[in-house]
Amino acid sequence: MLAVCGGKDGVLSGAFPPCGVCRQVMAEFCSKDMPVLLVNGEESHDECTLGDLLPYAFGTDYIKK
């Protein structure tokens, strides 16, 4: 699980999502089903998956291992 914490005025039900560059880096190193906890500076939070945050991302499915 990854937790993203930010200011009190987030956009997703009061939670604070990561920026696009951060989402892309996560997509290249983590699986689409990795849980992501979006937290603001207070008590509000949302939980989703990396795939929810960045659908159709260039990620681990496209990188040869």
C-alpha positions as CSV (number, residue, x, y, z in Angstrom):
1,M,0.0,0.0,0.0
2,L,1.1,3.5,-0.7
3,A,-0.2,6.5,1.2
4,V,-0.3,10.0,-0.3
5,C,-0.8,12.8,2.1
6,G,-1.5,16.5,1.3
7,G,-3.2,19.7,2.2
8,K,-6.6,20.1,3.6
9,D,-8.3,21.1,0.3
10,G,-8.0,18.0,-1.8
11,V,-10.2,17.2,-4.8
12,L,-11.4,13.6,-4.3
13,S,-13.9,13.7,-1.5
14,G,-11.4,15.9,0.4
15,A,-8.5,13.5,-0.1
16,F,-5.2,14.5,-1.9
17,P,-4.2,12.6,-5.1
18,P,-0.7,12.3,-6.4
19,C,0.4,14.3,-9.5
20,G,0.6,12.9,-13.0
21,V,4.4,12.4,-12.9
22,C,4.2,10.5,-9.6
23,R,1.4,8.3,-11.0
24,Q,3.5,7.4,-14.0
25,V,6.5,6.5,-11.8
26,M,4.2,4.3,-9.7
27,A,2.7,2.7,-12.8
28,E,6.2,1.7,-14.0
29,F,7.2,0.1,-10.6
30,C,4.0,-1.1,-9.1
31,S,1.1,-3.3,-10.1
32,K,-2.3,-1.9,-11.1
33,D,-4.0,-3.5,-8.1
34,M,-1.7,-1.8,-5.5
35,P,-3.9,0.0,-2.9
36,V,-3.4,3.7,-2.7
37,L,-4.6,5.6,0.4
38,L,-5.3,9.3,-0.4
39,V,-5.2,11.4,2.8
40,N,-5.6,15.1,3.5
41,G,-4.3,16.9,6.5
42,E,-7.4,16.2,8.6
43,E,-9.6,13.1,8.9
44,S,-10.8,12.7,5.3
45,H,-9.4,9.9,3.2
46,D,-10.2,7.7,0.2
47,E,-8.7,4.3,-0.9
48,C,-8.4,3.2,-4.5
49,T,-6.0,1.3,-6.6
50,L,-3.2,2.5,-8.9
51,G,-5.3,1.3,-11.8
52,D,-8.1,3.6,-10.7
53,L,-5.8,6.6,-10.6
54,L,-4.1,6.0,-13.9
55,P,-6.1,3.9,-16.3
56,Y,-4.4,2.9,-19.6
57,A,-1.0,3.7,-18.2
58,F,2.3,2.5,-19.6
59,G,3.3,0.3,-16.8
60,T,4.8,-3.0,-15.7
61,D,2.6,-4.9,-18.2
62,Y,4.7,-3.4,-21.0
63,I,8.1,-3.7,-19.5
64,K,10.1,-6.9,-20.2
65,K,11.3,-8.6,-17.0
